Amino acid sequence: MGQRSYAKRIGVTGGAGFIGSNLLLHLVPRYPDYLFVNIDCLTYAGNLMNLESIESKDNYCFEKIDIRQFETLLECFDRHDLTGVIHLAAESHVDRSITGPSAFVSTNINGTFNLLELARGRMDRGFRFHHVSTDEVYGSLGETGYFTEQSPYRPNSPYSASKAAGDHLVRAYHETYGLDVVTTNCSNNYGPYQFPEKLIPLMIRNARAGLKLPVYGDGRNVRDWLHVQDHCEAIDLVFHEGSKGGSYNIGGHNEITNLELVQRICAILTDRLGTEPLDRLITFVEDRPGHDRRYAIDASYIQRELGWKPRYTFADGLAQTVQWYLDHTNWMERCVSGDYSKYYDRMYADRREMT
């Protein structure tokens, strides 16, 4: 594999996570003339089982690396002669950032800095750095208005603050050094392979088990939901066609309160499982600190400049997503039990011994 000539050699950080694994499942078959190097340290949210269908592809390989370890990253960049990076690796769960912010600072800021430094050393090779970020860097909206690419940064949690810092570093490396960068800020993603601590898979699992469905505060917090496949197609497009230094907001045009979302999930499950109405399990719990009230993305710029728009309606996307988790209960239970974490040892032990 190392001797083969590839048109591009792309590192995908966080490629075993929710968005990263969906992105690799999209990119690897689509670009057989590219090499994709999955760079992931396999935290609790990294799951190589998601990538079973592509792990034997000639144009895909996995590197178990923590982006905070500069020398190990350097060796990987050199060995694969990378010509670009799509950077998704991040600590991303807001609740965890409140109880343990240190990991968010070290990964989302220092890890991003390491990658930028390595990219800066490869500028003569036409290196492109795609930074995948979040709409949470903009803070909270009132009842009206939308986030645009010109919205001021007002992060309200350690998670969003650490992502905002990464965004600023990326911009600075473009302005100061001329590094070819693009940044995308997306709204809440949903779809297959999302770790069960997140809202939608958590509600599906709890409802099936007859457990309480915890909803923060009054449940009126509004989010704009984006199907992960739509997000992956947007990342693909921006990486290839986005303007140098450009920033693109990616949203699903699907604003809904958390309470209404849980109610919709309950309705779908009640219909498909033939149970008594499951919304009786909804339980309001104490709101978390710094809980942003409303997010909403204006994605008109990426549509106007690059022609992207979401393909999934929320009704269809949510119904398909609920069905995916119903069809993959074994995958979900292996996530919850921790069994998925043993997959790396089972699949890669022999390869480690041979190297």
Wavefront OBJ file of the C-alpha trace (Angstrom):
o trace
v 0.000 0.000 0.000
v 2.842 2.367 0.847
v 4.260 2.131 -2.677
v 1.039 2.964 -4.460
v 0.647 6.396 -6.027
v -2.395 8.315 -4.787
v -3.825 11.577 -6.109
v -4.245 12.775 -2.502
v -3.286 11.416 0.908
v -5.786 12.632 3.470
v -5.612 12.262 7.225
v -9.030 12.155 8.885
v -8.707 12.825 12.607
v -11.436 11.413 14.800
v -12.376 8.997 12.038
v -13.727 6.393 14.462
v -16.238 8.816 15.969
v -19.818 9.445 14.914
v -19.304 12.029 12.183
v -15.811 10.791 11.306
v -16.864 7.198 10.670
v -19.826 8.298 8.570
v -17.466 10.569 6.625
v -15.009 7.750 5.921
v -17.849 5.454 4.859
v -18.773 8.198 2.385
v -15.275 9.102 1.155
v -13.357 5.829 0.913
v -15.575 4.195 -1.758
v -16.075 7.494 -3.572
v -12.377 8.298 -4.052
v -10.470 5.069 -4.750
v -7.509 7.142 -5.998
v -7.110 8.812 -2.565
v -5.506 7.306 0.519
v -7.473 7.947 3.711
v -5.615 7.603 7.005
v -7.938 7.370 9.993
v -6.137 9.029 12.935
v -7.956 8.320 16.201
v -6.859 7.586 19.772
v -10.043 5.586 20.447
v -11.503 7.359 23.442
v -14.847 6.070 24.714
v -16.538 7.644 21.648
v -14.259 5.989 19.060
v -15.705 2.797 17.605
v -13.901 0.886 14.874
v -16.874 -1.465 14.509
v -18.484 1.379 12.549
v -15.865 0.931 9.823
v -15.918 -2.840 9.312
v -17.182 -2.451 5.740
v -14.116 -0.476 4.612
v -11.289 -1.686 6.858
v -9.936 -4.028 4.167
v -10.006 -1.402 1.390
v -6.628 -0.667 -0.187
v -7.116 3.089 0.144
v -7.904 3.051 3.873
v -5.768 2.510 6.955
v -6.032 3.169 10.666
v -3.504 4.786 13.008
v -4.133 4.721 16.763
v -2.729 8.146 17.649
v -3.614 10.859 20.142
v -3.421 14.249 18.407
v -1.890 15.680 21.572
v 1.252 13.608 20.898
v 3.202 15.728 18.435
v 6.106 13.375 17.681
v 3.805 10.430 16.999
v 1.705 12.608 14.709
v 4.832 13.812 12.906
v 5.939 10.251 12.208
v 2.483 9.405 10.845
v 2.402 12.477 8.591
v 5.836 11.640 7.225
v 5.205 7.919 6.738
v 1.997 8.489 4.783
v 3.228 11.710 3.118
v -0.090 13.394 3.869
v -1.270 16.168 1.547
v -4.287 17.240 3.589
v -6.229 16.805 6.813
v -9.918 16.806 7.654
v -9.866 17.513 11.363
v -12.820 16.155 13.336
v -11.072 14.813 16.444
v -12.544 16.569 19.467
v -13.988 16.081 22.888
v -17.573 17.059 22.134
v -20.019 16.199 24.905
v -21.114 19.380 26.700
v -22.033 17.644 29.967
v -18.576 16.059 30.156
v -16.955 19.443 29.483
v -18.714 20.866 32.522
v -17.467 18.155 34.876
v -14.020 17.713 33.288
v -12.943 20.655 31.107
v -9.215 19.806 31.075
v -9.514 17.135 28.371
v -11.427 19.583 26.174
v -8.680 22.207 26.420
v -5.851 19.755 25.771
v -7.519 17.986 22.826
v -9.541 20.718 21.141
v -6.915 23.453 21.504
v -3.490 21.824 21.915
v -4.319 18.957 19.563
v -5.499 21.384 16.898
v -2.310 23.397 17.356
v -0.180 20.279 16.762
v -2.006 19.529 13.524
v -1.671 23.117 12.321
v 2.068 23.079 12.983
v 2.476 19.894 10.956
v 0.355 21.342 8.159
v 2.444 24.526 8.163
v 5.543 22.452 7.503
v 3.907 20.988 4.380
v 2.602 24.126 2.726
v 4.945 23.622 -0.226
v 2.997 20.444 -1.067
v -0.321 22.250 -1.462
v -1.527 21.002 1.919
v -5.183 21.735 2.766
v -6.428 21.868 6.364
v -10.184 21.418 6.856
v -11.307 22.235 10.386
v -14.705 20.832 11.353
v -16.341 22.922 14.079
v -19.744 23.607 15.606
v -22.455 26.258 15.709
v -22.086 26.303 19.501
v -19.132 28.699 19.181
v -21.672 31.437 18.406
v -23.454 31.082 21.743
v -27.203 31.357 22.098
v -29.876 33.014 19.960
v -33.108 34.653 21.016
v -36.443 33.685 19.532
v -35.505 35.129 16.131
v -32.431 35.379 13.959
v -29.832 32.943 12.632
v -26.124 32.290 12.928
v -24.175 33.430 9.869
v -20.486 33.249 9.050
v -20.197 36.808 10.387
v -21.831 36.106 13.764
v -19.640 37.001 16.759
v -18.198 34.193 18.839
v -19.849 33.904 22.261
v -19.245 30.378 23.567
v -20.987 29.475 26.815
v -19.554 26.066 27.791
v -16.007 24.734 28.162
v -16.698 22.581 25.095
v -17.787 25.441 22.844
v -15.027 27.704 24.201
v -12.380 25.119 23.343
v -13.818 24.714 19.842
v -13.893 28.496 19.395
v -10.220 28.640 20.357
v -9.457 26.029 17.716
v -11.376 28.041 15.120
v -9.330 31.131 15.968
v -6.046 29.233 15.662
v -7.049 27.956 12.227
v -7.909 31.459 11.066
v -4.649 32.818 12.489
v -2.558 30.224 10.642
v -4.187 31.283 7.391
v -3.773 35.000 8.004
v -0.250 34.771 9.462
v 1.365 31.967 7.471
v -0.861 31.673 4.415
v -1.880 28.104 5.260
v -4.668 26.818 3.015
v -7.531 26.300 5.467
v -11.294 25.923 5.348
v -13.623 25.821 8.351
v -17.122 24.405 8.614
v -19.489 25.066 11.523
v -22.359 22.606 11.667
v -25.567 22.309 13.639
v -26.578 19.245 15.701
v -25.964 16.030 13.764
v -28.111 12.905 13.922
v -28.062 9.559 12.143
v -26.423 6.105 12.366
v -23.475 5.246 14.619
v -23.984 8.040 17.179
v -22.697 7.138 20.637
v -25.666 6.374 22.936
v -24.934 9.205 25.390
v -26.297 11.656 22.805
v -29.931 12.745 22.859
v -31.548 10.775 20.029
v -29.976 7.315 20.568
v -30.271 7.737 24.355
v -34.009 8.392 24.096
v -34.503 5.438 21.752
v -32.647 3.055 24.060
v -34.344 4.297 27.234
v -37.803 4.203 25.688
v -37.380 0.619 24.499
v -36.266 -0.363 28.001
v -39.143 1.500 29.692
v -36.717 3.887 31.395
v -37.234 7.566 32.084
v -36.580 9.993 29.234
v -34.716 12.885 30.886
v -35.328 16.315 29.354
v -33.384 19.322 30.646
v -35.281 22.268 32.125
v -38.580 22.992 30.408
v -37.548 21.238 27.194
v -37.953 24.419 25.160
v -34.323 24.666 24.053
v -34.257 24.772 20.245
v -31.729 23.004 18.017
v -31.293 22.841 14.247
v -30.844 19.175 13.286
v -28.643 18.079 10.379
v -28.522 14.520 9.056
v -24.968 13.238 9.253
v -24.987 12.154 5.593
v -25.896 15.690 4.514
v -23.037 16.926 6.691
v -20.594 14.464 5.130
v -21.531 15.587 1.629
v -20.989 19.200 2.671
v -17.556 18.405 4.141
v -16.603 16.607 0.930
v -17.671 19.625 -1.121
v -15.958 22.245 1.044
v -12.726 20.266 1.250
v -12.526 20.077 -2.527
v -14.072 23.372 -3.608
v -14.133 25.729 -0.629
v -12.170 28.970 -0.983
v -8.867 29.310 0.884
v -9.517 30.791 4.301
v -13.253 30.303 3.800
v -15.769 29.578 6.537
v -19.056 27.801 5.851
v -22.064 27.250 8.098
v -23.861 23.932 7.570
v -27.406 23.513 8.890
v -30.339 21.223 8.281
v -33.147 23.831 8.299
v -34.830 21.739 11.004
v -35.503 23.803 14.124
v -37.267 21.900 16.871
v -37.428 22.032 20.670
v -35.850 19.205 22.641
v -39.249 18.331 24.091
v -40.918 18.106 20.686
v -38.030 15.994 19.392
v -38.419 13.486 22.215
v -42.165 13.426 21.645
v -41.629 12.654 17.962
v -39.239 9.838 18.818
v -41.809 8.435 21.226
v -44.526 8.586 18.564
v -42.385 6.735 16.014
v -41.410 4.064 18.545
v -44.981 3.656 19.788
v -46.150 3.100 16.221
v -43.389 0.696 15.221
v -43.234 -1.306 18.432
v -46.990 -1.388 19.031
v -46.659 -0.270 22.641
v -48.640 2.030 24.885
v -47.730 5.704 24.294
v -44.112 6.111 25.369
v -44.227 9.855 25.988
v -45.430 8.997 29.496
v -41.747 8.289 30.246
v -40.689 11.919 29.653
v -39.211 13.357 32.833
v -38.021 16.925 33.282
v -34.698 17.216 35.097
v -32.663 20.117 36.430
v -31.223 22.190 33.602
v -27.495 22.025 33.013
v -25.332 25.134 33.601
v -24.895 27.462 30.630
v -27.525 25.652 28.550
v -27.903 27.663 25.330
v -31.538 28.412 24.527
v -31.586 28.319 20.741
v -29.314 27.492 17.810
v -30.275 28.104 14.193
v -28.015 28.119 11.139
v -28.286 30.306 8.068
v -26.766 27.996 5.446
v -27.465 30.272 2.476
v -23.776 31.065 1.884
v -22.691 27.467 1.218
v -25.761 26.965 -0.963
v -25.030 30.109 -2.941
v -21.262 29.583 -3.283
v -20.996 25.794 -3.612
v -24.507 24.615 -4.415
v -24.983 22.519 -1.270
v -28.292 22.038 0.454
v -29.578 19.231 2.691
v -31.307 16.307 1.007
v -33.014 14.876 4.093
v -36.248 16.260 5.457
v -36.337 15.955 9.220
v -39.428 13.739 9.156
v -37.801 11.214 6.822
v -34.368 11.464 8.392
v -35.625 10.984 11.949
v -37.831 8.046 10.977
v -34.918 6.347 9.192
v -32.617 7.045 12.129
v -35.013 5.562 14.685
v -35.376 2.470 12.494
v -31.587 2.147 12.167
v -31.204 1.981 15.954
v -34.074 -0.495 16.200
v -32.304 -2.660 13.622
v -28.921 -2.314 15.362
v -29.706 -2.949 19.013
v -26.675 -5.239 19.264
v -24.411 -2.383 18.122
v -25.943 -0.069 20.719
v -25.663 -2.576 23.567
v -22.018 -3.252 22.723
v -21.421 0.482 22.985
v -23.124 0.678 26.366
v -21.362 -2.420 27.719
v -17.952 -1.274 26.484
v -17.440 -4.418 24.406
v -16.836 -2.309 21.296
v -13.585 -1.063 22.833
v -12.087 -4.560 22.483
v -12.530 -4.513 18.705
v -9.180 -2.819 18.137
v -7.306 -5.487 20.084
v -9.105 -8.287 18.273
v -8.603 -6.871 14.794
v -5.187 -5.213 15.050
v -3.187 -7.353 17.498
v -1.758 -9.575 14.751
v -0.857 -6.556 12.647
v 0.965 -4.955 15.594
v 2.992 -8.113 16.119
v 4.027 -8.153 12.453
v 5.328 -4.549 12.485
l 1 2 3 4 5 6 7 8 9 10 11 12 13 14 15 16 17 18 19 20 21 22 23 24 25 26 27 28 29 30 31 32 33 34 35 36 37 38 39 40 41 42 43 44 45 46 47 48 49 50 51 52 53 54 55 56 57 58 59 60 61 62 63 64 65 66 67 68 69 70 71 72 73 74 75 76 77 78 79 80 81 82 83 84 85 86 87 88 89 90 91 92 93 94 95 96 97 98 99 100 101 102 103 104 105 106 107 108 109 110 111 112 113 114 115 116 117 118 119 120 121 122 123 124 125 126 127 128 129 130 131 132 133 134 135 136 137 138 139 140 141 142 143 144 145 146 147 148 149 150 151 152 153 154 155 156 157 158 159 160 161 162 163 164 165 166 167 168 169 170 171 172 173 174 175 176 177 178 179 180 181 182 183 184 185 186 187 188 189 190 191 192 193 194 195 196 197 198 199 200 201 202 203 204 205 206 207 208 209 210 211 212 213 214 215 216 217 218 219 220 221 222 223 224 225 226 227 228 229 230 231 232 233 234 235 236 237 238 239 240 241 242 243 244 245 246 247 248 249 250 251 252 253 254 255 256 257 258 259 260 261 262 263 264 265 266 267 268 269 270 271 272 273 274 275 276 277 278 279 280 281 282 283 284 285 286 287 288 289 290 291 292 293 294 295 296 297 298 299 300 301 302 303 304 305 306 307 308 309 310 311 312 313 314 315 316 317 318 319 320 321 322 323 324 325 326 327 328 329 330 331 332 333 334 335 336 337 338 339 340 341 342 343 344 345 346 347 348 349 350 351 352 353 354 355
